[in-house]
């Protein structure tokens, strides 16, 4: 779309994929009656529809995007709960340190990246998915024991 651009304040709301889909939605019902009189006419038609759509979204009102004050907080934000979660995350990171590197990698692959047991077994060269499952279960038991013994979450 050379020569046509979406203003910066609207780019947040309108992705190129969204624009393409909207143009297709507008063009699709007319495809059966479209007259192909000469070569290139359909591409010209697509350019015109796209240009008109971009103009229409450019003219639409964008939500006000102002500066947020530095002390602005999300509704329902609770600093105490935030501190507790931060302490719990630190404790889990320390608990991961009690695992051997291979166990730690397996746990992170499963919990953080949502790998299947089969994928973990393949990545860690384990015999099968049950071996991966057992490794992760044993590692999770170690983590649970560590957290039980260090439940104050202090550094």
Residue pairs with C-beta under 8 A, 6 or more apart in sequence:
1 47
1 50
1 51
1 54
4 50
4 51
4 54
5 54
6 14
6 19
6 54
6 57
6 58
7 58
7 62
9 62
9 65
10 57
10 58
10 60
10 62
12 65
13 57
13 62
13 63
14 57
19 50
19 53
19 54
19 57
22 53
23 46
23 49
23 50
23 53
26 49
26 53
27 45
27 46
27 49
34 42
34 45
35 41
36 42
84 153
87 153
87 154
88 153
90 153
90 155
91 147
91 150
91 153
92 143
92 147
94 146
94 150
95 142
95 143
95 146
95 147
95 150
96 104
96 107
96 108
96 143
97 104
98 142
98 143
98 146
99 107
99 139
99 142
99 143
102 124
102 135
103 135
103 136
103 138
103 139
103 142
104 139
105 124
106 120
106 124
106 132
106 135
106 136
106 139
107 136
107 139
107 140
107 143
109 115
109 119
109 120
109 123
110 117
110 120
110 136
115 123
116 129
117 129
117 130
117 132
117 133
117 136
118 129
118 132
120 126
120 129
120 132
120 136
121 127
121 128
121 129
121 131
121 132
124 132
124 135
126 132
126 135
